[in-house]
Amino acid sequence: MRRFFVFVSMMLTLLNATPSDPYLFYQEVVQKIKEESIHPFDEKRLLDSCLDGMVSSVDKNGRYLNEEEYETLYLSSKPVAGVGLFIVQKRNRILIKSVVDHSPAHKANLQKGDEIIQVDSVLARDLDFDEVVAALRGSPNTKVKLMVLKANTSKPIELQLMRKVVNVDLISSLMFENNMAYIKISSFAQDTLPALLEDIQYLYEAQQHKINGMILDLRDNPGGIFSSGIAVTSLFLEKEKLILTVKSRHKEEKKQYKNTPQDYEGNEYTEKIEALTFLKSVPLVILVNADSAGSSEIVSSVLQEYNRATIIGMPTFGKDTFATLFPLSTNTSAVKFATARWCTPKGKSVWPSGVIPNIEINQGSEEEDPPLQEALRFLQKK
């Protein structure tokens, strides 16, 4: 159904196909569905699908947020709970991309690659991706029933999970032999910079200021706040280095971000940053994969371009745009779509090929983790 309304909205954008009153055209289509469709439908969902199709036909990552979604994601002060899953849609299949440690999903032994067949009584294939996400969320301590097909099996299993307020650790870190630091960033949020500085400072002091190499793991990191990506990039570059150039559709709105705190809201952390000057020269490897996107690609592409980091893994997602949320005045809803595009200091874009690693290597099994092992071998030679 969604594809149909994407088609309708695209047709409405074509000059020769646009009727004198597009609303009457929409009403005629709805009336035909009411009179002739053998499938049950909800008229509000039809309108939501049409609006969402209109936005996504312009920006495939854009979306329309109806009243319930906008209220839940941006306006409500009530806690929203989930089961601790990051999911992705591939050819109408809902697959688990990653699982949050110690979450209800983790305790139920759900793993990357498992497929969600059904949420409560609704087949996942009959839902839009956003509807699956919304169905997994709810009030704390409420139950959700899942039908899951485990990877490499043929018989689905039924699970009942209790929704909890899941706290995702932005930063996790540890030390390997020979003073090799490992730091994983799960997403680029408002608190990523201070959390990262705190972890690095702890490791640095625990090692008596002896860190011989660092691995920054950005695999499965979908991005987040772009200024957070700039801030992390800046930690590894000398002052006044150009990091990004950002352009909108308005030619006069062009901005360059350099390695200065005022450019990435890092003024209050200047003292901590200056205490970790070893970051400007420490041998650095960044791990990426196909699900590394947005700010993950800012960090990896810019540091690769300056020959400041060696990238290991698989090509990244390939997203070079920033989205803006626009609340609508007609009702409590909003649209979100790309309004600006960024490029590296040399004017390069990560779209559509992504960041191409210096050393390409498949993920392999989670236990063996070939990219991580390759990163350790690479740093040992430095």
N, C-alpha and C positions, 0 to 999 in steps of 0.2 A: 504493500500500500504506500509506504514511504517513497519508493522509487517512482510511483505514479505521480505523486504530488511534486516531487523534484522536477519531473518532466513538465508538469503543468506550469510550475513557477518559471522554469527556463523558457518555456514557450511565451510566457507573458512578457519576457524581457526583449523579445524580438519585435522590432517595429512593425513588420508586416503582419504579424500574427496577433497584435494587441487590439482587442476590441475597444470601442469607445468607452465602455464602462467595465473594467476588469472585475469589479465586484459582482456584477450581474453574470459574467462569464463563470465565475467561481460558483455562484448560486445554482446555475444551470447544471454544472457538473455534479454538485451535491444532490440536486433533485433527481438526476438520472440514477445516481447510486441508491438513493432512497427507494426509487420505484423499481429498479431492476436487479440490484445486487443480491446474490444468493448468500453472501457472507454477512454476518452480523457486524455492525459498526457503531461507533460512538461519534456523534457529530463534532464534539469538542476536540476529540483526538484527530479528526480529519483536518480541522483548522490548524491545530498545533503542528501536524505533519506538513501542511502546506507552508506555514511560516518557517519551519525548520528547513524545509527543502529550498525555500527562497534564499535563505542565508547560506546554506551549504553548497548551493549551486555557484555562488560567488567565491566562497572560501570553504574548501572541503573540511577544514578543521573548525569552521564556525558553527554556531548553533543558536537556536532560539530557546530561551528558558521560559517555560510557562509559569503560572502563578506559584504552583507547588514547588517547582525546582528552584525558582528564584528565591522564594521564601526560605527554603531549606538550606541552600548553599550560601546565601548572602545576607539575608535579613534576620533570620531567626536567632534568638539568643539561647534557645534550647539546645542541649547537647544532642548531636547526631551520632548514632552508633552504627557499627558495621561488623563484619566478620574477619577483617584483616586480609582482604584480597585485592590485588591489582590485576585487572583483566584486560583482554584485548579481543577485538572482533576480527575474525579472518574468514571470509567467504561464508557469512551467516552463522559461523560457529563462535561461541564464546569460550575463549581459552584463558586459563590462569597464567598470568605473566610472572607474578611473584607472590610470595606469602609473607606476611609480617610475622616476625618471631614472637612466640608466646601469645598469639592471637587465637580466637576460636577456630579459625581455619587451620592454623598450624597444629593445634591440639587434635584436630580431626584428621591429620596427616594428608591434607590437601597439598599438592605440589605443582610446580611449574609444568605446563603441558597438559594438565587435566582439563577436561571439557565440562562446562556446566550445561546440562541438557534441559533442566527445568528448575524454576524458582517458584516455590510453593506449588500452586496448581497450574502454572502457566509455562508453556514451552518457551525456552529462550529464543528459538528461531522465529517466534511470532512477535518478539519484542524488538524495539530499537535498542541500540547499545545503551543510550542514556536511561532507558526504561529498566534495563537489567541492573544498571548501577543503582538506580533509585529503589528497585525492589530489594536489593541486598542491604540497603540502609534502613534505619528505623529508630525507634526509641530504644534507649538502653534496656537490657534485660527482656527484650521480646525475642521470640523464636522465628527462625526462617528455615524452611525445609528445602533442601537441594537434592536434585538428582544429578549425579556426577559420573562421567565416564573417565576412569583413570587411564593415564597414558599407557598405550600398548596392551589394552584389555578390550573386550568386546561386550561385557555385561555391565550396565550402569549400576551404581549403588545409591542408596538413599541415605541422606544424612540430615540430622536436625541440629542446627547450631543456634547458640544464644548470642544475640548481638551485644557487643560491648563497646565502650568508648576505647578505641584502639590508638595507642600512642606510638607513633613511628619514630624511631631514633633517627634524627637527621644525620648524625655522624657516628660511625663505629670505627675503632682503631685498635691496632696491636703492633707489636714489634716482632720481626723475624730475626734470624741469626745474622751476625755481622752488622748489627745496628741498622737494619732495613725497616723503615716505618711503612705501615700499610694503613691507609685511611679510605673509608668508603663513605661517599655522600649519597644519601638516598633521594634527596630532592633539594632544590634551591628555594628555600623559604626565607622569611624575614629574619629568622634566627640562625641561619646557616653560618654566616660569617663569625659571629661570636662563639657559636658552638665549635666551629672548626679551630678557631684560635685557641680555645680552651683545651681541646684535645691535643693539638700540636705542642702547646706549652707544657702540658703534663708529660708527654713522651720525651720532649727535649730535656726537661729537668731530670726525669727518671733515668735517662741515659747519660747523665753528666755532660750534656751538650755535645753528645757524639751521635749524630745521625748521618750515616754514609750514603743513604739513598732513600727515595720516597716513592711509593706507589699510590696514585690517586685513582680509586676505583669509581668510575662513573657508569658502569654497566646497569642497565634497567632504570637509569635515572631519567625521568621524563622532562626534566627542566624545572620551570617554575618562574620565580621573579627574575627578570633579566638583570636588574641591578645587582642581585646576589651573585649571578654568574660573572659579572664584571668585577665584583669585589674579590672573588676567589682567584680569578685570573691575575688580578693586580698583585697578589701576594708573591707571585713568582717572577715579577718583572721589575726592572729598575724604574725609578720615578720618571714621570713625563713621557713614558712610552704610550703611543696610541694603541688603544685596545679595540674600539669599534667605531664605525661610522653608521649612523641610523638615518634613514630617509623615509618620509611619508609620501603620500600622493601629492602633497603641496611642496613644491620644489624649495620654497623658502624655509621649510621646516627640516633642516638638516643639522644633525648634532654629532659632534665627535666626543668620544669618551676616552680620557687619558688616565694614566695610573696616578690619580690624585684622589684623596679621600672624598672631597666635595663632589666628585663625579659619580660616586656610588654610595653615598650616604654612610661613609665610613669614618667620619670625623671623630666620633667618640672612641674609636678603637685604634687611633693613631699610635698611642703609646705602646699598646700590646704588639702592634705590627712591627714597630721599630725594634722591639726586643727580640724579634725572630728574623733578623736580617739574613740568617743562613738560608732561608727559603729562596732568596734571589739566585743562589748558586748551587743548591743541593741537586745532585743527579735525580731526574724526575721521569717517571713512566706513568702514563695515563691509560687505564683500561677502558675500552668502550665496546658496545655492541649495537645491533640494529635498533634497540630500544633506548639508546642514549639520544636525547633530543633537546631542543631549545638551548637553555643555558649550559647544558653539558657540552653542546657543540660549540658554544662560545669559548669555553675554557680550553677544550681540546684543539680547536682549529687555530686559535690565536697563539697558544703556546707552541704548537707545532710549527706555525709559520715563522716564529721568532727562533726556531731551533732550540727552544727552551725545554721541550719535553718530547719524548719518544712515545708515539701512540701504538698500542698493541691491542689486537682484537679484531673485530669486524667493522665494516663501514657503518656509520651512524645513520640515524633516521632521515636527516636532510631537511630540517626546518629552519628557515632564516627569517621568520616573521614574528612580530609581536601582536598580541590580540588586545582589544579594548572592550570593556563591558559598557553597554549603553542601556541604562534603564529606560523603559518606555513610559510615556505619559498617559496612554489610553487605559492601561490597567497595570497591575503589579506584576510586570514581566520585564524581560530584557533580551537583547541580542548581543552576541559576542562574536567578533570577527577580526581578522588581521587588519591593522591600520598602519603598520610600519615594517620596514625591512632593514636588516643589518648586514654588514659585510666586514671582512677582516681588514687589517691595516693596508694590505695590498689590494683591496677592492674585490676579494674573492667571496663567492657565496657557497654555502654548503648545500644549496638546493640545486638539483634533485639527488645528487650522488652521495651526500653526506660527507663526513670527514673520513678520508681514506687512510687507514692505519699505515705506519711505517713498516710494521710487521703484522701481516694478516694471519690470524690463527683462530680456528673454531673453538667454541666454548667447550665442547666435549662433555664428559660427565662432571657433575657438580663436585664429586669427591676428589677427582684428580685435578680439575681446574687448570687445563693447559695454558691459558693466557697468563694466569698468575704465576705459574711455574716459569714461563718464558720471561716474564718481567723480572723475577728474582735472578734468573740466570744472566739476563742482560745487565742488571745493576751490579752483579758480582764482578763483571769484567771492567767496570768503570774505575 
